[in-house]
Amino acid sequence: MVQEREYKIPGGCLYYEAVEHPGSGNSIRITRLQGLAGEAEIPGQIGGCPVKGIAKKAFLSKKNLRKVTVPASVTEVGDWAFAYCDSLHTVVFETGGSSPEFGRAVFLECKNLRFLSVNGGDETTAALLAAAVTTAEAPYLLDVFEAGSREWLQKWDARMLAVLRSADNEGYSRQVLCGEEDYGSTDAAAYESGRRRLKVRLLLLRLLYSRGLSGERRQELEDYLRNHTRGCEHEETWQVVLTEHGEESAYYRLFAELGCISEDNFRLLLSDVGDEYPELKAYLMRYKEEKLGYQDFFAGLDL
């Protein structure tokens, strides 16, 4: 039986085991995290041996974990290694020219994962790489060496367009067959709205991080978002901006720049915001005065 040992970090301990490599010395595999650490920086070596692996489920369901740094020495990340880490926001991969081998569903249900950074690189790559394994559900894009390249961006956009152009009810029959208890509501309208919100998340993100995005593709994305604003038959663009990004100015400014605010829907937008997001509410009021060409005295009193 392999004996675990501990390596202390702020807020907890990393447990590890030695892996024998006949003729080439030992390496280290991180097996689990214990404690309430908000950040975990995995060392490149322990006891003179390189850290080469992160074991299956090593960080599973660590609810306090917000940031992880993975050294360049790591060559293998096991199945579900970071799955269900609800607060995980940023993972930094230090790489020396190759990508680790990733197991299945490494970041499953990490819904707050925003950045998978490579060597502290650019924000566009970090944001799109994170979305590839969360929103886009495209684990084949999880290559920290190739990420950000022209070819990788083309693959990312191909996946985005495949999702965008798919029917809103795609996959619904499978969900019904699997049963409501395991996969949520079998209400068709709710399922289709969820699919549209998924599309909106991808499109908003790509427009915010638009490096390498062609004009033709940009137009298709913008048209879809405008056609799903408040007051349209389906309003998922506004729903995502309000409920998921109501405190992020980059998102509601993009919403405005796309032409999703009009005289027809302004009061509806203002009513939806209420008092929950004061900065968004103030922005809407300024936008109305500056862009729509007049100021409504009574709407101003609402502030």
Secondary structure, DSSP 8 states (H G I E B T S, - for coil): ----EEEEETTEEEEEEEEEETTTEEEEEEEEEEE--SEEE--SEETTEEEEEE-TTTTTT-TT--EEEE-TT--EE-TTTTTT-TT--EEEE--SSS--EE-TTTTTT-TT--EEEETT--HHHHHHHHHHHTTS--GGG--TTTTTSHHHHHHHHHHHHHHHHS-TTTTHHHHHHH-HHHH----HHHHHHHHHHHHHHHHHHHHHS-TT--HHHHHHHHHHHHTTSTTSS--HHHHHHHHHHTT-HHHHHHHHHTT---TTTHHHHHHHHTTT-HHHHHHHHHHHHHHSS---HHHHHT-
